């Protein structure tokens, strides 16, 4: 139900629309879009003529199958322009983008990991420092270096490669714990 604006004393009521169908003298309270290109503009019809108009109107009239499929695909994004990430109208500039956490500044400063993930980590916590010492690594170590060192130590101390040496087996357990601490704590 359409709410009508309450008229003030000095306002005149709107004139009743007549049906736009040729030869019809009925009031035209029902609207129908004029065309696909002008969906915000309407014809006004009586109930009988709006039913006839709607039954005969085809939104896709004059479009071939490729045009219809293209329209359907663009409808998914609301017929708005799109572009690959980072290549929009701002061309990589922070311009009007609000950045309260300064992510773009961190990106520009190189604080984000590169494709290999080899970004130096921030200061290690005590349990991380102990784990790094167990693996004989410095705090500036990257994830790739931690993994490489872990592989080396596993090959060195694995019981199958050491003839069942108990000292090597205990050392391997310590190496595994240290590696798990680093990976679970988010260091790696």
Rosetta constraint file for C-alpha pairs under 8 A:
AtomPair CA 7 CA 11 HARMONIC 5.95 0.50
AtomPair CA 7 CA 12 HARMONIC 7.65 0.50
AtomPair CA 7 CA 13 HARMONIC 7.24 0.50
AtomPair CA 16 CA 27 HARMONIC 6.77 0.50
AtomPair CA 16 CA 28 HARMONIC 7.77 0.50
AtomPair CA 17 CA 27 HARMONIC 5.76 0.50
AtomPair CA 17 CA 28 HARMONIC 5.24 0.50
AtomPair CA 17 CA 29 HARMONIC 6.63 0.50
AtomPair CA 17 CA 44 HARMONIC 7.27 0.50
AtomPair CA 18 CA 25 HARMONIC 6.58 0.50
AtomPair CA 18 CA 26 HARMONIC 6.03 0.50
AtomPair CA 18 CA 27 HARMONIC 4.28 0.50
AtomPair CA 18 CA 28 HARMONIC 4.57 0.50
AtomPair CA 18 CA 29 HARMONIC 7.77 0.50
AtomPair CA 18 CA 44 HARMONIC 7.28 0.50
AtomPair CA 18 CA 45 HARMONIC 7.22 0.50
AtomPair CA 18 CA 46 HARMONIC 7.84 0.50
AtomPair CA 19 CA 24 HARMONIC 6.11 0.50
AtomPair CA 19 CA 25 HARMONIC 6.51 0.50
AtomPair CA 19 CA 26 HARMONIC 5.69 0.50
AtomPair CA 19 CA 27 HARMONIC 5.32 0.50
AtomPair CA 19 CA 28 HARMONIC 3.98 0.50
AtomPair CA 19 CA 29 HARMONIC 7.73 0.50
AtomPair CA 19 CA 44 HARMONIC 5.70 0.50
AtomPair CA 19 CA 45 HARMONIC 4.23 0.50
AtomPair CA 19 CA 46 HARMONIC 5.34 0.50
AtomPair CA 19 CA 49 HARMONIC 7.96 0.50
AtomPair CA 20 CA 24 HARMONIC 7.24 0.50
AtomPair CA 20 CA 28 HARMONIC 7.10 0.50
AtomPair CA 20 CA 43 HARMONIC 6.71 0.50
AtomPair CA 20 CA 44 HARMONIC 5.82 0.50
AtomPair CA 20 CA 45 HARMONIC 5.63 0.50
AtomPair CA 21 CA 45 HARMONIC 6.62 0.50
AtomPair CA 21 CA 49 HARMONIC 6.74 0.50
AtomPair CA 26 CA 46 HARMONIC 6.17 0.50
AtomPair CA 27 CA 45 HARMONIC 7.34 0.50
AtomPair CA 27 CA 46 HARMONIC 5.88 0.50
AtomPair CA 28 CA 44 HARMONIC 5.03 0.50
AtomPair CA 28 CA 45 HARMONIC 4.14 0.50
AtomPair CA 28 CA 46 HARMONIC 4.37 0.50
AtomPair CA 28 CA 47 HARMONIC 7.67 0.50
AtomPair CA 29 CA 44 HARMONIC 6.25 0.50
AtomPair CA 29 CA 45 HARMONIC 6.31 0.50
AtomPair CA 29 CA 46 HARMONIC 6.23 0.50
AtomPair CA 29 CA 47 HARMONIC 7.95 0.50
AtomPair CA 30 CA 44 HARMONIC 5.45 0.50
AtomPair CA 30 CA 45 HARMONIC 5.21 0.50
AtomPair CA 30 CA 46 HARMONIC 6.02 0.50
AtomPair CA 30 CA 47 HARMONIC 6.54 0.50
AtomPair CA 30 CA 50 HARMONIC 6.57 0.50
AtomPair CA 31 CA 42 HARMONIC 5.67 0.50
AtomPair CA 31 CA 43 HARMONIC 5.55 0.50
AtomPair CA 31 CA 44 HARMONIC 4.53 0.50
AtomPair CA 31 CA 45 HARMONIC 6.22 0.50
AtomPair CA 31 CA 50 HARMONIC 7.26 0.50
AtomPair CA 32 CA 42 HARMONIC 5.22 0.50
AtomPair CA 32 CA 43 HARMONIC 5.24 0.50
AtomPair CA 32 CA 44 HARMONIC 6.45 0.50
AtomPair CA 32 CA 45 HARMONIC 7.62 0.50
AtomPair CA 32 CA 50 HARMONIC 6.78 0.50
AtomPair CA 32 CA 53 HARMONIC 7.66 0.50
AtomPair CA 32 CA 54 HARMONIC 7.33 0.50
AtomPair CA 33 CA 38 HARMONIC 7.12 0.50
AtomPair CA 33 CA 39 HARMONIC 5.26 0.50
AtomPair CA 33 CA 40 HARMONIC 6.86 0.50
AtomPair CA 33 CA 41 HARMONIC 5.89 0.50
AtomPair CA 33 CA 42 HARMONIC 4.46 0.50
AtomPair CA 33 CA 43 HARMONIC 6.21 0.50
AtomPair CA 34 CA 38 HARMONIC 6.13 0.50
AtomPair CA 34 CA 39 HARMONIC 6.52 0.50
AtomPair CA 34 CA 41 HARMONIC 5.84 0.50
AtomPair CA 34 CA 42 HARMONIC 5.09 0.50
AtomPair CA 34 CA 43 HARMONIC 5.88 0.50
AtomPair CA 35 CA 39 HARMONIC 6.04 0.50
AtomPair CA 35 CA 59 HARMONIC 7.67 0.50
AtomPair CA 36 CA 59 HARMONIC 5.93 0.50
AtomPair CA 36 CA 60 HARMONIC 7.90 0.50
AtomPair CA 44 CA 50 HARMONIC 7.75 0.50
AtomPair CA 45 CA 49 HARMONIC 5.68 0.50
AtomPair CA 45 CA 50 HARMONIC 5.23 0.50
AtomPair CA 46 CA 50 HARMONIC 6.04 0.50
AtomPair CA 47 CA 51 HARMONIC 6.24 0.50
AtomPair CA 48 CA 52 HARMONIC 6.55 0.50
AtomPair CA 49 CA 53 HARMONIC 6.06 0.50
AtomPair CA 50 CA 54 HARMONIC 6.00 0.50
AtomPair CA 51 CA 55 HARMONIC 6.08 0.50
AtomPair CA 52 CA 56 HARMONIC 6.32 0.50
AtomPair CA 53 CA 57 HARMONIC 5.93 0.50
AtomPair CA 60 CA 68 HARMONIC 6.90 0.50
AtomPair CA 63 CA 67 HARMONIC 5.63 0.50
AtomPair CA 63 CA 68 HARMONIC 6.29 0.50
AtomPair CA 64 CA 68 HARMONIC 6.35 0.50
AtomPair CA 65 CA 69 HARMONIC 6.23 0.50
AtomPair CA 66 CA 70 HARMONIC 6.10 0.50
AtomPair CA 67 CA 71 HARMONIC 6.09 0.50
AtomPair CA 68 CA 72 HARMONIC 6.20 0.50
AtomPair CA 69 CA 73 HARMONIC 6.17 0.50
AtomPair CA 70 CA 74 HARMONIC 6.18 0.50
AtomPair CA 71 CA 75 HARMONIC 6.06 0.50
AtomPair CA 72 CA 76 HARMONIC 6.91 0.50
AtomPair CA 73 CA 77 HARMONIC 7.75 0.50
AtomPair CA 74 CA 78 HARMONIC 6.36 0.50
AtomPair CA 74 CA 79 HARMONIC 4.93 0.50
AtomPair CA 74 CA 80 HARMONIC 7.63 0.50
AtomPair CA 75 CA 79 HARMONIC 5.40 0.50
AtomPair CA 82 CA 88 HARMONIC 7.90 0.50
AtomPair CA 83 CA 87 HARMONIC 6.28 0.50
AtomPair CA 83 CA 88 HARMONIC 5.83 0.50
AtomPair CA 84 CA 88 HARMONIC 7.10 0.50
AtomPair CA 86 CA 91 HARMONIC 6.76 0.50
AtomPair CA 86 CA 92 HARMONIC 5.60 0.50
AtomPair CA 87 CA 91 HARMONIC 5.27 0.50
AtomPair CA 87 CA 92 HARMONIC 6.45 0.50
AtomPair CA 88 CA 92 HARMONIC 7.33 0.50
AtomPair CA 90 CA 94 HARMONIC 7.14 0.50
AtomPair CA 90 CA 95 HARMONIC 6.77 0.50
AtomPair CA 94 CA 98 HARMONIC 7.90 0.50
AtomPair CA 94 CA 104 HARMONIC 7.36 0.50
AtomPair CA 99 CA 103 HARMONIC 6.58 0.50
AtomPair CA 99 CA 104 HARMONIC 7.12 0.50
AtomPair CA 102 CA 106 HARMONIC 6.36 0.50
AtomPair CA 103 CA 107 HARMONIC 6.17 0.50
AtomPair CA 104 CA 108 HARMONIC 6.14 0.50
AtomPair CA 105 CA 109 HARMONIC 6.14 0.50
AtomPair CA 106 CA 110 HARMONIC 6.26 0.50
AtomPair CA 106 CA 111 HARMONIC 5.17 0.50
AtomPair CA 106 CA 112 HARMONIC 6.82 0.50
AtomPair CA 107 CA 111 HARMONIC 5.74 0.50
AtomPair CA 107 CA 112 HARMONIC 5.63 0.50
AtomPair CA 111 CA 119 HARMONIC 7.47 0.50
AtomPair CA 112 CA 119 HARMONIC 7.17 0.50
AtomPair CA 113 CA 117 HARMONIC 4.94 0.50
AtomPair CA 113 CA 118 HARMONIC 6.16 0.50
AtomPair CA 113 CA 119 HARMONIC 4.98 0.50
AtomPair CA 114 CA 118 HARMONIC 6.45 0.50
AtomPair CA 114 CA 119 HARMONIC 6.92 0.50
AtomPair CA 117 CA 142 HARMONIC 7.86 0.50
AtomPair CA 117 CA 143 HARMONIC 6.94 0.50
AtomPair CA 117 CA 144 HARMONIC 7.33 0.50
AtomPair CA 118 CA 142 HARMONIC 5.23 0.50
AtomPair CA 118 CA 143 HARMONIC 6.17 0.50
AtomPair CA 118 CA 144 HARMONIC 6.28 0.50
AtomPair CA 119 CA 142 HARMONIC 5.91 0.50
AtomPair CA 119 CA 143 HARMONIC 7.74 0.50
AtomPair CA 120 CA 140 HARMONIC 5.41 0.50
AtomPair CA 120 CA 141 HARMONIC 6.20 0.50
AtomPair CA 120 CA 142 HARMONIC 5.33 0.50
AtomPair CA 121 CA 139 HARMONIC 7.52 0.50
AtomPair CA 121 CA 140 HARMONIC 6.21 0.50
AtomPair CA 121 CA 141 HARMONIC 7.14 0.50
AtomPair CA 121 CA 142 HARMONIC 6.74 0.50
AtomPair CA 121 CA 187 HARMONIC 6.88 0.50
AtomPair CA 122 CA 140 HARMONIC 7.89 0.50
AtomPair CA 123 CA 139 HARMONIC 6.99 0.50
AtomPair CA 124 CA 128 HARMONIC 5.54 0.50
AtomPair CA 124 CA 129 HARMONIC 5.80 0.50
AtomPair CA 124 CA 139 HARMONIC 6.51 0.50
AtomPair CA 124 CA 187 HARMONIC 7.76 0.50
AtomPair CA 125 CA 129 HARMONIC 6.11 0.50
AtomPair CA 126 CA 130 HARMONIC 6.26 0.50
AtomPair CA 127 CA 131 HARMONIC 6.26 0.50
AtomPair CA 127 CA 181 HARMONIC 7.47 0.50
AtomPair CA 128 CA 132 HARMONIC 6.09 0.50
AtomPair CA 128 CA 181 HARMONIC 6.76 0.50
AtomPair CA 128 CA 182 HARMONIC 5.99 0.50
AtomPair CA 128 CA 185 HARMONIC 7.77 0.50
AtomPair CA 128 CA 187 HARMONIC 7.57 0.50
AtomPair CA 129 CA 133 HARMONIC 6.14 0.50
AtomPair CA 129 CA 139 HARMONIC 7.14 0.50
AtomPair CA 130 CA 134 HARMONIC 6.19 0.50
AtomPair CA 130 CA 178 HARMONIC 7.68 0.50
AtomPair CA 131 CA 135 HARMONIC 6.40 0.50
AtomPair CA 131 CA 177 HARMONIC 7.84 0.50
AtomPair CA 131 CA 178 HARMONIC 4.32 0.50
AtomPair CA 131 CA 179 HARMONIC 6.88 0.50
AtomPair CA 131 CA 181 HARMONIC 6.69 0.50
AtomPair CA 131 CA 182 HARMONIC 6.71 0.50
AtomPair CA 132 CA 136 HARMONIC 5.96 0.50
AtomPair CA 132 CA 137 HARMONIC 5.09 0.50
AtomPair CA 132 CA 138 HARMONIC 6.57 0.50
AtomPair CA 132 CA 139 HARMONIC 7.03 0.50
AtomPair CA 132 CA 178 HARMONIC 7.14 0.50
AtomPair CA 132 CA 182 HARMONIC 7.83 0.50
AtomPair CA 133 CA 137 HARMONIC 5.87 0.50
AtomPair CA 133 CA 138 HARMONIC 7.46 0.50
AtomPair CA 134 CA 174 HARMONIC 7.35 0.50
AtomPair CA 134 CA 175 HARMONIC 6.56 0.50
AtomPair CA 134 CA 178 HARMONIC 6.45 0.50
AtomPair CA 135 CA 149 HARMONIC 6.97 0.50
AtomPair CA 135 CA 150 HARMONIC 7.14 0.50
AtomPair CA 135 CA 153 HARMONIC 7.87 0.50
AtomPair CA 135 CA 175 HARMONIC 6.42 0.50
AtomPair CA 135 CA 178 HARMONIC 7.06 0.50
AtomPair CA 135 CA 179 HARMONIC 7.81 0.50
AtomPair CA 137 CA 141 HARMONIC 6.66 0.50
AtomPair CA 137 CA 146 HARMONIC 7.69 0.50
AtomPair CA 141 CA 145 HARMONIC 6.09 0.50
AtomPair CA 141 CA 146 HARMONIC 6.73 0.50
AtomPair CA 142 CA 146 HARMONIC 6.33 0.50
AtomPair CA 142 CA 188 HARMONIC 7.25 0.50
AtomPair CA 143 CA 147 HARMONIC 6.29 0.50
AtomPair CA 143 CA 187 HARMONIC 7.56 0.50
AtomPair CA 143 CA 188 HARMONIC 4.67 0.50
AtomPair CA 144 CA 148 HARMONIC 6.16 0.50
AtomPair CA 145 CA 149 HARMONIC 6.08 0.50
AtomPair CA 146 CA 150 HARMONIC 6.09 0.50
AtomPair CA 146 CA 179 HARMONIC 7.85 0.50
AtomPair CA 146 CA 188 HARMONIC 7.43 0.50
AtomPair CA 147 CA 151 HARMONIC 6.27 0.50
AtomPair CA 148 CA 152 HARMONIC 6.39 0.50
AtomPair CA 149 CA 153 HARMONIC 6.26 0.50
AtomPair CA 150 CA 154 HARMONIC 6.11 0.50
AtomPair CA 150 CA 175 HARMONIC 7.28 0.50
AtomPair CA 150 CA 179 HARMONIC 6.94 0.50
AtomPair CA 151 CA 155 HARMONIC 6.24 0.50
AtomPair CA 152 CA 156 HARMONIC 6.25 0.50
AtomPair CA 153 CA 157 HARMONIC 6.03 0.50
AtomPair CA 153 CA 172 HARMONIC 7.44 0.50
AtomPair CA 153 CA 175 HARMONIC 7.28 0.50
AtomPair CA 154 CA 158 HARMONIC 5.54 0.50
AtomPair CA 154 CA 172 HARMONIC 6.42 0.50
AtomPair CA 154 CA 175 HARMONIC 7.66 0.50
AtomPair CA 155 CA 161 HARMONIC 7.35 0.50
AtomPair CA 156 CA 161 HARMONIC 7.40 0.50
AtomPair CA 156 CA 162 HARMONIC 7.83 0.50
AtomPair CA 157 CA 161 HARMONIC 7.25 0.50
AtomPair CA 157 CA 162 HARMONIC 6.71 0.50
AtomPair CA 157 CA 168 HARMONIC 4.77 0.50
AtomPair CA 157 CA 169 HARMONIC 6.33 0.50
AtomPair CA 157 CA 171 HARMONIC 6.73 0.50
AtomPair CA 157 CA 172 HARMONIC 5.50 0.50
AtomPair CA 158 CA 162 HARMONIC 6.38 0.50
AtomPair CA 158 CA 168 HARMONIC 6.77 0.50
AtomPair CA 158 CA 169 HARMONIC 6.39 0.50
AtomPair CA 158 CA 172 HARMONIC 6.47 0.50
AtomPair CA 159 CA 163 HARMONIC 6.00 0.50
AtomPair CA 159 CA 164 HARMONIC 4.59 0.50
AtomPair CA 159 CA 165 HARMONIC 6.11 0.50
AtomPair CA 159 CA 166 HARMONIC 7.67 0.50
AtomPair CA 159 CA 168 HARMONIC 6.63 0.50
AtomPair CA 159 CA 169 HARMONIC 5.67 0.50
AtomPair CA 160 CA 164 HARMONIC 6.20 0.50
AtomPair CA 162 CA 168 HARMONIC 7.18 0.50
AtomPair CA 164 CA 168 HARMONIC 7.95 0.50
AtomPair CA 164 CA 169 HARMONIC 7.45 0.50
AtomPair CA 165 CA 169 HARMONIC 6.34 0.50
AtomPair CA 166 CA 170 HARMONIC 6.23 0.50
AtomPair CA 167 CA 171 HARMONIC 6.17 0.50
AtomPair CA 168 CA 172 HARMONIC 6.07 0.50
AtomPair CA 169 CA 173 HARMONIC 6.42 0.50
AtomPair CA 170 CA 174 HARMONIC 6.47 0.50
AtomPair CA 171 CA 175 HARMONIC 6.24 0.50
AtomPair CA 172 CA 176 HARMONIC 6.13 0.50
AtomPair CA 173 CA 177 HARMONIC 6.23 0.50
AtomPair CA 174 CA 178 HARMONIC 6.16 0.50
AtomPair CA 175 CA 179 HARMONIC 6.12 0.50
AtomPair CA 176 CA 180 HARMONIC 6.11 0.50
AtomPair CA 177 CA 181 HARMONIC 6.18 0.50
AtomPair CA 178 CA 182 HARMONIC 6.38 0.50
AtomPair CA 179 CA 183 HARMONIC 6.22 0.50
AtomPair CA 180 CA 184 HARMONIC 5.80 0.50
AtomPair CA 181 CA 185 HARMONIC 5.88 0.50
AtomPair CA 182 CA 186 HARMONIC 6.55 0.50
AtomPair CA 182 CA 187 HARMONIC 5.16 0.50
AtomPair CA 182 CA 188 HARMONIC 5.90 0.50
AtomPair CA 183 CA 187 HARMONIC 5.92 0.50
AtomPair CA 183 CA 188 HARMONIC 4.95 0.50
AtomPair CA 184 CA 188 HARMONIC 7.96 0.50
